[in-house]
Each structure stands twice: as C-alpha cells, then as structure tokens.
Amino acid sequence: MQLNRKLTHLLKGRTIQAESGDQGSVVLTFADGSTLKLKVAGQASVTAGGKVKAAHESGAEFRLDLETGSAVQVRLADPGSSVALRDRNGAVEYLG
C-alpha cells in the first residue's frame, strides 16, 4: 500500500486518545485535541492508545501503522474524499 507522505507528516507521533463512530464513519480523537474523521464502507473499530507511525492509502484501502507494530485498517467509502484531519480548534489540516 502506498505511503501518504503528507498525512504521515501531519499524524506521525500523535497518540490516539479515543475512537467513536458508527456505520459509515470513524472519528479518531488524538491526545492533542485534533480529530481524524474517516468515511468508511461498513464498520471499523480502533483501539485507543496507539501512537501513529505512518499513514498509507491506496484506492479505497486506508491504513495507519502504529509504533506498537499494530495497524488500523479500513475501507474508505469514497476514495479521495473520505479523510478529514482537523486541529483542536476545528481548522482543516488535511482533506483527501
């Protein structure tokens, strides 16, 4: 799967504090107050506490590698417009 350099640069080192969502979406809240919203095909669950190492995206496949060696992998609902990263104040850091 192809490395998403821009998103990796923005997310590397951020710790997942909480996960929420339902059918069709996942929201990851990081320790710094920023959020990553993913529109997904189906449901996905993420374990809090992991620190992001890298982000990968290839078509509908999206994966966050964590420093622990585990990964968060989901299938995006609409590749190219299913990922939104916002800082703690709600300002857009990344859309894709």
C-alpha positions as CSV (number, residue, x, y, z in Angstrom):
1,M,0.0,0.0,0.0
2,Q,1.3,3.4,-0.9
3,L,2.6,5.8,1.8
4,N,0.6,9.0,2.1
5,R,3.6,11.3,2.8
6,K,1.5,14.4,3.6
7,L,-0.8,12.7,6.1
8,T,2.1,10.8,7.6
9,H,4.0,14.0,8.2
10,L,0.9,15.5,9.9
11,L,0.0,12.5,12.0
12,K,3.3,10.9,13.0
13,G,3.8,10.9,16.7
14,R,0.1,11.7,17.6
15,T,-1.5,9.4,20.1
16,I,-5.0,8.1,19.6
17,Q,-6.9,9.0,22.7
18,A,-10.4,7.9,21.7
19,E,-12.4,6.4,18.9
20,S,-16.1,6.9,18.1
21,G,-18.3,6.4,15.2
22,D,-21.0,4.2,13.7
23,Q,-21.9,2.5,10.5
24,G,-20.2,4.6,7.8
25,S,-17.8,6.7,9.9
26,V,-15.0,6.6,12.3
27,V,-13.7,9.5,14.3
28,L,-10.3,9.3,16.0
29,T,-9.5,11.9,18.6
30,F,-5.8,12.4,19.4
31,A,-4.2,13.5,22.7
32,D,-3.5,17.0,21.2
33,G,-7.3,17.5,20.6
34,S,-7.1,17.0,16.9
35,T,-9.6,14.7,15.1
36,L,-9.4,12.4,12.1
37,K,-12.7,11.6,10.5
38,L,-13.0,8.7,8.1
39,K,-16.0,7.9,5.9
40,V,-15.8,4.1,5.8
41,A,-17.6,1.3,4.0
42,G,-19.1,-0.7,6.8
43,Q,-18.0,-0.6,10.4
44,A,-14.5,-0.3,11.9
45,S,-13.2,-0.3,15.4
46,V,-9.9,1.2,16.7
47,T,-8.1,0.7,20.0
48,A,-7.1,3.9,21.7
49,G,-3.6,4.5,23.0
50,G,-1.5,3.8,19.9
51,K,0.9,6.4,18.5
52,V,0.8,6.9,14.7
53,K,3.9,5.9,12.8
54,A,2.7,6.2,9.2
55,A,-0.4,6.6,7.0
56,H,-1.0,4.6,3.8
57,E,-3.7,5.0,1.2
58,S,-4.3,3.1,-2.0
59,G,-7.7,3.5,-3.7
60,A,-10.3,2.6,-1.1
61,E,-7.8,1.0,1.3
62,F,-6.5,3.2,4.2
63,R,-4.1,2.1,7.0
64,L,-2.5,3.8,9.9
65,D,0.7,2.0,11.2
66,L,1.2,2.4,14.9
67,E,4.5,2.4,16.7
68,T,3.5,-0.8,18.6
69,G,3.6,-2.7,15.3
70,S,-0.2,-2.9,15.1
71,A,-2.2,-1.1,12.4
72,V,-5.6,0.4,11.9
73,Q,-7.0,-0.6,8.5
74,V,-10.4,0.4,7.0
75,R,-12.0,0.5,3.6
76,L,-12.9,4.1,2.6
77,A,-16.5,4.8,1.4
78,D,-15.4,7.3,-1.3
79,P,-11.6,7.3,-2.1
80,G,-10.3,10.8,-2.4
81,S,-12.9,12.5,-0.2
82,S,-13.2,10.3,2.9
83,V,-10.4,11.6,5.1
84,A,-10.6,14.8,7.1
85,L,-8.0,15.9,9.7
86,R,-8.8,18.9,11.9
87,D,-6.8,20.6,14.6
88,R,-8.2,21.1,18.2
89,N,-9.8,24.3,17.0
90,G,-11.6,22.7,14.1
91,A,-9.3,24.2,11.4
92,V,-8.7,21.9,8.5
93,E,-5.2,20.3,8.3
94,Y,-5.9,17.8,5.6
95,L,-8.7,16.8,3.3
96,G,-8.5,13.8,1.0
